[in-house]
Structure formats: structure tokens, C-alpha cells
């Protein structure tokens, strides 16, 4: 038989263990507190150690939680259910607890044992973490930089909304896709090496790569890749913070071209001066000789001389425009008139090659722009000349006119000629760069300069064997 004294000792040890338990234990009889351990009593009395036996537990439950507590513990089907409530005591800050209980029905009475743990600090930590997460998410969602998280295989797990602007794809469609699919084919080995180095050396690295968007546009991104370790110290994900560098590259290229243009302007002024003076004398004597012609043969030679002198004069005038551009105030005029006049200037050249120029308006025809009509006409004619040169006979050149959301008008000149490789496109607009046997490489230089002076831009897209599309963007005139 078990010794009674041993049983008493065991009960005392058990009672002591229950009393010092960090888990709150409360025994209720019909909702009235019959027993509390030390931890539960300290929570309910806010450490004042006053007795709570004989009182209703609901008196210590926040009023917003009382009805729910009563409904749960009086429902026999929900015995041993976990739920959260708030205890209150002596005007102290409410304490959030997680409760599990067990109902025992004996002699038509309900004995309820309640076990709880204080989760106030845990929930406060969760709340603060959530607030911090929301702050960082707010920053991430509103930054112009591209922020993304990928796994070690390059699969997107998160992308910031700024990706939509750059790639033209909704953020939901990035998740689960490989970032490699958005990297320009020629730069894929560079980017794959970057990911490998980041994973291997566990350090942040930076690289500039060329990307491609869903609509076929290309650009450059400066990417900083930072590894994130898991609990075991292995790289789990990589955070990418990227910044568009396309405009910076274009600005650097523009600065380089402007530097060249400045030098060309100085040289042009000197050359034009040296050529123009003797040219004026030659043309003067030529006109004096016209009256002394004897026969048609002399007239024939005279016409050849006149034609060649006019070519030289045109060449000199182009130099002079680079060196000393005319200062003409901007005026407001209809774009339709400007285009019609430009097409009229090029009509004979197009007709001689049996090429048709078609205009497609995808906007109102009465839109206006501010600028200098003559330089703009010359800029458009230069581009049309190149399109005609590149096109085969009996073909068609299309001029599309559309407006953009940012109050610009887009004039797209499209030919279906032989096209050009990508490396040539980057040189367009550079002084004296030409692939035409009879060209001097100043036509597009002047066009780029004129459009830039009108606060616009020129974008060239081309594919060999397909053709070329030159997009001219100019600000709309918004005044009535």
C-alpha cells in the first residue's frame, strides 16, 4: 500500500509546481474563481497579491471580450478551444492572453479549468513588426528605384510597382518568372555571373546590364545585388535594387556629341569663311560670262558650272547653320501645315524614286506646336531623305502622327528599306557620320540639333531587312 505521508508529499510537490508555473491556471465553479496559481493571481491583481477567490472571472475580462468569453466556455461542444482575450486589473494596461480551457460536468455543476499565457509582449512585437513592414512597403511601393527579391535561381518572389513603368508588365505577372527572361541576350552571362558571385562570396555586388521590356524597348539598369541568409547561414534570397541608367547614358552620349558639334561649329565657321569669299567672286564672274555665250555648247557647260557652284553654296550654308544658327523667335503653328510643307519639299525626290508618302493621323489634325517652322521642316526633310535613300522603288513611306499622355506629339516616319544594325544606330546624329557615298554626315546632325532645341527628342528603331522607324517627339502647344 502507498504510504499516506508519501501521497501528501506528492500532492504538495504537485501543488507547488502548479503554483510556480509560468502558465496561469484558474479553476472556476459556475464562473466563480475557486483557485488561482501565483502567476494568474499576479496578472489579475496587477501584482498587488490581493485575493481574487470567490469573484467572477468576467469581472477581470475587458468588457469587449466578456460576451465572447461567456459564450465560448458555456458551450460544451467548444471545450479545450484556444482563443485570445484581454484581462484588466486596477486601471493597469490591458493584458492580452491566449486561453485554453476544459469543462468538467459534475453533480450538475460546471467546473472549468482555464490555462493562459501572457502574449502581450508577443502581440506588441508583432504589431511593431507589422508597422515597420508597412513603412518599408510604403517606401518600396513609392520609390522610383526598382526593388525586387529573387531566389538563388533568379525566380522573382517580390517586385516593387516601379517595375510596371519600366517593363510594361503588371507586378503579379513577374512572380514565379525568371529575371533572366528580362535581361538582354548579350548581357545574360554577365548577370548570371553576378548572381553566382553574390551567392558564393555572400557580399553585395553591383553591375550594369541591358534589359528588354515586354513591348520590345531596351534600356540599361544599374543593379546592386545583396544576399540574404537563412537561419543556417546559407544564401536564401537575393535583394536587387536597380536604377534606370538609360537617360544618364543618353545624356553622356549627348554631351559627347555636343562637344563634337562645338568643335565642328568652330571648324565650320573657318571653312565657310574661307570658301564663301572666293565662291562669291566666282559666281560674280560667272554671271558676267553669261552674256558672252556664242553657242549651245557653252550654255551647256555654263549650266553645269552653275549647278556645281550651287552645290558648294548649299554645303557652305549647312556649315554656317552649325556655326551660327539663326535666332528666330518661336511661333505657334499647325502641325498639319508643317508636315504638308515638308512633304512638298521632298515630293520631287520621292516621285523620281516612285515612292509614295502616306500620312496617318491617329489624333486631331488641328493640333499646334511652338517653334521655328523652317528649321523643323528641314529636320523632317532630312529624315525623309534618308528614308527615301533606304527604300526600294515602288515602295511606301508612312508618317504616323499620334499624341502621348505627357502632352507630346509623336511623328513616326516608317520605311520598309534595308534597315541598319544596332551599332550604327548609336552613331546617328554624330557629325560627319554617314554610310551614303554622296553624303557628308550633317543632315541628321542638324535634325537632332533642331529637335533638341525645340525641347524634343528623336528615337530610332531599325532591323536589318525589315526597315527603320524614326520617332520625333515634340511638345504640344496647349494654348487656345
C-alpha positions in Angstrom: 0.0 0.0 0.0 1.1 3.6 -0.7 2.1 5.5 2.4 -0.3 8.3 3.2 2.6 10.6 4.1 4.1 10.0 0.6 0.8 10.9 -1.0 0.7 14.1 1.0 4.3 14.9 -0.1 3.5 14.2 -3.7 0.4 16.5 -3.6 2.4 19.3 -2.0 5.1 19.0 -4.7 2.5 18.9 -7.4 0.7 21.9 -5.9 4.0 23.8 -5.7 4.8 23.0 -9.3 1.4 24.3 -10.3 1.7 27.4 -8.2 5.1 28.4 -9.6 4.2 27.6 -13.2 4.7 30.5 -15.7 1.3 29.4 -17.1 -1.7 31.0 -15.5 -4.1 28.4 -14.0 -7.6 29.2 -12.8 -10.3 26.9 -11.6 -13.9 28.1 -11.9 -17.1 26.8 -10.5 -20.1 28.2 -12.4 -17.9 31.1 -13.4 -16.7 31.9 -9.9 -12.9 31.7 -9.2 -12.2 28.8 -6.7 -8.4 28.5 -7.3 -5.6 30.6 -8.9 -1.9 29.9 -9.0 0.6 32.6 -8.2 1.1 33.7 -11.8 -2.6 34.0 -12.5 -3.2 36.0 -9.3 -0.4 38.4 -10.1 -1.8 39.0 -13.6 -5.4 39.6 -12.3 -4.4 41.8 -9.4 -1.5 43.6 -11.2 1.0 42.3 -8.6 -0.9 43.5 -5.5 -1.4 39.9 -4.3 -5.0 40.6 -3.1 -7.3 37.5 -3.2 -9.5 37.0 -6.2 -11.1 33.8 -4.9 -14.9 34.0 -4.8 -15.1 36.6 -7.6 -16.4 36.2 -11.1 -13.6 35.9 -13.6 -15.6 38.0 -16.1 -15.0 41.0 -13.7 -11.3 40.8 -14.8 -12.0 40.5 -18.5 -12.2 43.5 -20.7 -15.8 44.5 -21.5 -15.3 44.0 -25.2 -14.3 40.3 -24.6 -16.8 39.3 -21.9 -19.7 38.2 -24.0 -17.5 36.2 -26.3 -15.8 34.5 -23.3 -19.2 33.6 -21.7 -20.5 32.1 -25.0 -17.4 30.0 -25.5 -16.9 28.5 -22.1 -20.6 27.7 -21.6 -20.7 25.8 -24.9 -19.9 22.1 -24.2 -19.0 21.5 -27.8 -16.2 24.0 -27.7 -14.3 22.6 -24.8 -10.4 23.0 -25.0 -10.6 25.7 -27.6 -7.8 28.3 -28.0 -8.7 31.9 -28.1 -7.4 35.4 -27.1 -8.9 37.8 -24.6 -7.7 40.9 -22.6 -7.5 40.9 -18.8 -7.8 44.1 -16.9 -6.9 44.9 -13.3 -6.6 48.0 -11.1 -6.5 50.5 -14.0 -3.5 48.8 -15.5 -3.0 48.5 -19.2 -5.0 45.5 -20.6 -3.0 42.3 -20.8 -3.6 40.1 -23.8 -3.6 36.4 -23.1 -4.1 33.2 -25.0 -6.5 30.8 -23.3 -7.3 27.2 -23.4 -9.9 25.7 -21.1 -11.5 22.4 -20.1 -15.1 21.9 -18.8 -15.9 19.1 -16.3 -19.5 18.5 -15.5 -20.1 17.0 -12.0 -23.2 16.9 -9.9 -25.0 19.2 -12.3 -22.2 21.8 -11.8 -19.7 23.0 -14.3 -16.1 23.0 -13.2 -13.9 24.9 -15.7 -10.1 24.8 -15.6 -8.6 27.8 -17.5 -5.0 27.8 -18.7 -3.5 31.0 -20.1 -0.2 32.6 -21.1 0.6 36.3 -21.4 1.1 37.2 -25.1 1.1 41.0 -24.6 4.7 41.4 -25.5 4.5 38.9 -28.3 1.5 40.7 -29.9 3.1 44.1 -29.3 6.2 42.8 -31.1 4.0 41.5 -34.0 2.3 44.9 -34.2 5.5 46.8 -34.3 6.9 44.4 -36.9 3.8 44.9 -39.0 4.1 48.7 -38.7 7.7 48.5 -39.7 6.9 46.3 -42.6 4.1 48.6 -43.7 6.5 51.6 -43.5 9.2 49.8 -45.6 6.5 48.5 -48.0 5.2 52.1 -48.4 8.7 53.3 -49.2 9.3 50.4 -51.6 6.0 50.9 -53.3 6.6 54.6 -53.9 10.2 54.7 -54.9 11.3 55.2 -58.5 14.1 52.6 -57.9 13.3 49.0 -58.8 13.3 46.8 -55.8 12.9 43.0 -56.1 13.6 39.8 -54.3 14.7 36.7 -56.2 15.7 33.2 -55.1 19.1 31.8 -55.9 17.8 30.5 -59.3 16.7 34.0 -60.3 12.9 33.5 -59.8 11.0 36.6 -58.7 9.4 36.4 -55.3 8.6 40.1 -54.9 8.8 43.2 -57.2 8.0 46.8 -56.5 5.4 48.6 -58.5 8.1 50.7 -60.3 8.7 47.5 -62.4 5.4 48.2 -64.2 6.6 51.5 -65.5 10.0 50.2 -66.8 8.9 46.7 -68.2 5.3 47.4 -69.1 4.1 44.3 -67.2 1.8 44.1 -64.1 3.7 43.1 -60.9 1.6 40.0 -60.5 3.0 38.6 -63.7 6.6 38.8 -62.5 6.1 36.4 -59.6 7.4 33.0 -60.4 9.1 34.2 -63.6 12.9 34.2 -64.1 14.7 37.5 -64.1 16.9 36.2 -66.9 14.0 36.4 -69.3 14.1 40.2 -68.9 17.9 40.5 -69.5 19.2 41.4 -72.9 20.5 38.2 -74.5 24.1 39.6 -74.8 24.2 40.5 -71.1 22.8 37.3 -69.7 26.3 35.7 -69.0 27.2 38.9 -67.1 24.1 38.8 -64.9 24.4 35.1 -64.3 28.0 35.6 -63.1 26.8 38.4 -60.8 24.3 36.1 -59.1 26.9 33.3 -58.8 29.4 35.7 -57.2 26.9 37.1 -54.8 25.8 33.6 -53.7 29.4 32.3 -53.5 31.1 35.2 -51.6 28.0 36.4 -49.7 28.6 40.0 -50.4 26.8 42.9 -52.1 27.9 43.5 -55.7 27.0 45.9 -58.5 26.7 45.6 -62.2 25.1 47.5 -65.2 23.2 45.3 -67.6 20.9 45.9 -70.6 17.3 44.9 -70.2 14.3 44.4 -72.5 10.7 45.3 -71.7 7.5 43.5 -72.8 6.9 45.9 -75.6 10.4 45.4 -77.1 12.0 48.6 -75.7 15.6 48.3 -74.4 17.5 50.2 -71.7 20.1 49.9 -69.0 19.9 49.2 -65.3 22.5 49.6 -62.6 21.8 46.7 -60.3 23.0 46.2 -56.7 22.6 42.6 -55.6 22.6 41.8 -51.8 22.4 38.2 -50.4 20.0 37.4 -47.6 20.9 34.3 -45.4 18.6 31.8 -43.9 18.8 30.5 -40.3 21.6 28.1 -41.3 23.7 30.8 -42.8 23.1 29.8 -46.4 22.0 32.3 -49.0 18.2 32.0 -49.3 17.2 35.0 -51.4 18.9 38.0 -53.2 17.6 41.6 -52.9 18.0 43.6 -56.1 17.9 47.4 -56.0 18.1 48.7 -59.6 18.1 52.2 -61.1 17.4 53.2 -64.7 20.6 54.5 -66.3 19.3 54.8 -69.8 18.8 58.5 -69.6 22.2 59.0 -68.0 23.8 57.1 -70.8 21.9 59.1 -73.4 22.9 62.3 -71.6 26.5 61.3 -71.6 26.2 60.4 -75.3 24.5 63.7 -76.0 27.3 65.6 -74.2 29.9 63.8 -76.2 28.0 64.7 -79.5 27.6 68.3 -78.3 31.3 68.5 -77.7 32.0 67.3 -81.2 29.3 69.6 -82.5 31.0 72.5 -80.8 34.3 71.7 -82.4 32.6 71.2 -85.8 31.0 74.6 -85.4 34.3 76.3 -84.9 35.8 74.4 -87.9 32.7 75.1 -89.9 33.0 78.9 -89.3 36.6 78.9 -90.5 35.9 76.7 -93.6 32.8 78.5 -94.6 34.6 81.9 -94.4 37.5 80.6 -96.5 35.2 79.1 -99.1 32.5 81.7 -99.2 34.7 84.7 -100.2 36.2 83.0 -103.4 32.8 81.4 -104.1 31.2 84.9 -104.2 33.9 86.1 -106.7 33.5 83.0 -108.9 29.7 83.4 -109.0 30.0 87.1 -109.9 32.4 86.4 -112.8 30.2 83.5 -113.9 27.2 85.8 -114.2 29.3 88.3 -116.3 30.2 85.5 -118.7 26.6 84.6 -119.3 26.1 87.5 -121.7 29.1 86.4 -123.9 27.8 82.9 -124.9 28.2 82.1 -128.6 26.6 78.7 -128.9 24.5 76.0 -127.1 27.7 74.1 -126.1 28.9 77.0 -124.0 25.4 77.3 -122.5 25.6 73.5 -121.6 28.9 74.0 -119.8 27.6 77.1 -118.1 24.6 75.2 -116.6 26.9 72.5 -115.3 29.1 75.1 -113.6 26.0 76.8 -112.1 24.7 73.5 -110.7 28.0 72.6 -109.1 28.5 76.1 -107.6 25.0 75.8 -106.1 26.0 72.5 -104.5 29.1 74.1 -103.0 27.0 77.0 -101.7 24.5 74.6 -100.2 27.3 72.7 -98.5 28.7 76.0 -97.1 25.3 77.0 -95.8 25.0 73.8 -93.9 28.3 74.6 -92.2 27.1 78.1 -91.4 23.9 76.8 -89.8 26.1 74.7 -87.5 28.4 77.5 -86.7 25.9 80.4 -86.5 22.3 79.2 -86.2 19.6 81.7 -86.9 18.0 83.3 -83.9 14.3 83.2 -84.8 11.6 83.6 -82.1 9.2 80.7 -81.6 5.8 80.9 -83.1 2.6 78.8 -82.8 1.5 77.0 -85.9 -0.4 73.9 -87.0 1.5 70.7 -87.2 -0.5 69.7 -90.3 0.7 72.7 -92.3 4.3 72.0 -91.2 4.1 68.3 -92.4 2.4 69.2 -95.7 5.1 71.8 -96.5 7.8 69.3 -95.6 6.3 66.6 -97.9 6.0 69.2 -100.6 9.7 70.0 -100.3 10.6 66.3 -100.7 7.9 65.4 -103.3 10.1 65.6 -106.4 12.7 63.3 -104.8 10.1 60.8 -103.8 8.4 60.9 -107.2 11.7 60.3 -109.0 12.1 57.1 -107.0 8.4 56.1 -107.4 8.0 56.2 -103.6 4.7 57.2 -102.1 4.5 59.1 -98.7 1.3 58.3 -96.7 0.2 60.3 -93.7 -1.8 58.5 -90.9 -3.4 60.7 -88.3 -4.3 59.0 -85.0 -5.2 62.3 -83.3 -6.8 65.6 -84.1 -5.5 67.3 -87.3 -5.7 70.8 -85.8 -3.1 70.3 -83.1 -0.5 73.1 -82.7 3.2 73.3 -81.7 5.5 76.1 -80.8 8.8 76.5 -82.7 10.6 77.7 -85.7 8.9 76.3 -88.8 11.8 76.4 -91.3 14.4 74.5 -89.2 11.7 72.0 -88.2 10.8 71.5 -91.9 14.5 71.0 -92.7 14.8 68.4 -89.9 11.9 66.4 -91.2 13.0 66.6 -94.8 16.5 65.3 -93.8 14.9 62.3 -92.1 12.6 61.7 -95.1 15.6 61.9 -97.4 17.2 59.1 -95.5 14.0 57.1 -95.6 13.8 57.5 -99.4 17.5 56.6 -99.8 16.9 53.4 -97.8 13.7 52.4 -99.6 13.3 50.4 -102.8 11.5 51.8 -105.8 7.7 51.4 -105.8 7.6 51.3 -102.0 5.8 53.3 -99.4 6.9 55.6 -96.5 4.3 56.1 -93.7 4.2 59.2 -91.5 2.1 58.4 -88.4 1.0 61.3 -86.1 -0.1 60.4 -82.5 -0.2 62.2 -79.1 1.1 60.9 -75.8 -0.2 61.1 -72.3 2.6 63.5 -71.3 1.4 66.2 -73.8 3.7 65.4 -76.6 3.1 64.8 -80.3 4.9 61.8 -81.9 5.7 61.9 -85.6 6.8 58.4 -86.7 8.4 58.1 -90.1 8.5 54.4 -91.2 10.2 52.9 -94.2 10.5 49.3 -95.2 14.0 49.6 -96.6 17.1 47.6 -95.8 17.3 48.8 -92.2 20.5 49.0 -90.2 22.4 47.1 -87.4 22.2 48.3 -83.8 25.8 49.5 -83.7 25.0 52.0 -86.4 22.0 53.5 -84.6 24.2 54.7 -81.7 26.3 56.8 -84.1 23.3 58.5 -85.8 23.5 62.3 -85.3 27.3 62.3 -84.9 28.8 65.0 -87.1 30.2 63.6 -90.4 29.0 60.0 -89.7 27.4 58.7 -92.9 27.1 55.5 -94.9 26.0 57.2 -98.1 28.6 57.6 -100.8 27.4 61.2 -101.6 26.5 62.2 -98.0 28.6 64.4 -95.8 27.1 63.3 -92.5 25.5 66.6 -91.4 21.8 66.0 -92.3 20.9 64.0 -89.2 23.3 66.1 -87.1 21.3 69.2 -87.9 17.9 67.3 -87.4 18.9 66.1 -83.9 20.1 69.6 -83.0 16.9 71.3 -84.2 14.6 68.8 -82.4 16.6 69.1 -79.2 16.4 72.9 -79.4 12.6 72.5 -79.6 12.7 70.5 -76.3 12.0 67.3 -78.2 13.8 64.1 -78.9 14.5 61.6 -81.8 14.4 57.9 -81.3 15.4 55.4 -84.0 14.4 51.8 -84.2 15.7 49.6 -87.0 16.1 46.0 -88.1 18.1 44.8 -91.0 15.9 43.6 -93.8 12.8 45.0 -92.2 13.1 48.7 -92.2 13.5 51.8 -89.9 11.2 53.8 -87.7 12.2 57.3 -86.7 10.1 58.8 -83.9 10.2 62.6 -83.4 8.7 63.8 -80.1 7.8 67.5 -79.8 5.8 69.3 -77.0 2.2 70.2 -77.8 1.0 73.8 -77.7 -1.7 73.7 -75.0 -2.8 77.4 -75.5 -6.1 78.0 -77.3 
